[in-house]
Amino acid sequence: MESMPTTHKIKRISVGLPSLYVKKLEKYSALLGQALSPAATYLIQSKLDELEEAGRLDEPSDVLADYIDVLCGVKSVKNLDIKTLSRLTGKPVEILEATIQEYKNGGRESLCTDDCKEEKQDKCRNKQ
């Protein structure tokens, strides 16, 4: 069981569990040789880490902002988590990719503001 980094302040919370899950937690903590609280802490942290790695804890606004930046040409499509965007919007990955390609090819009116266009021009100048 990994221990929590000491730089994080620990905040106590209360969690209610149905008795079936308390029994499962008791079995798990006994296997670890731990008290219930550290075992529960480990399980909660592990699941949250797993969700974060899978992109399930991403803020929708961040993912959508990245998508708009890609459409404006400010960010590369490599920086876009298109699977998470698909999950958040309910749109198939293929449709999102086709939309990006259409914007890149000039087939749609740009979403870019003047500030966005200036930022893109600055990035182009910096690459030269």
DACORMO-V770746 format. One line per field, one symbol per residue. phi: phi as a letter, one per 20 degrees, with the letter a starting at -180 (. if undefined). A space follows every 50 residues. Layout:
BEGIN
phi=???
END
This chain:
BEGIN
phi=.fefgffefedecdcecfggfffffffffffemdffffffgfffffffff fffemedffgfffffffffffenecfffedefffffffemefggffffff ffffemfcffefegffffffffffffff
END
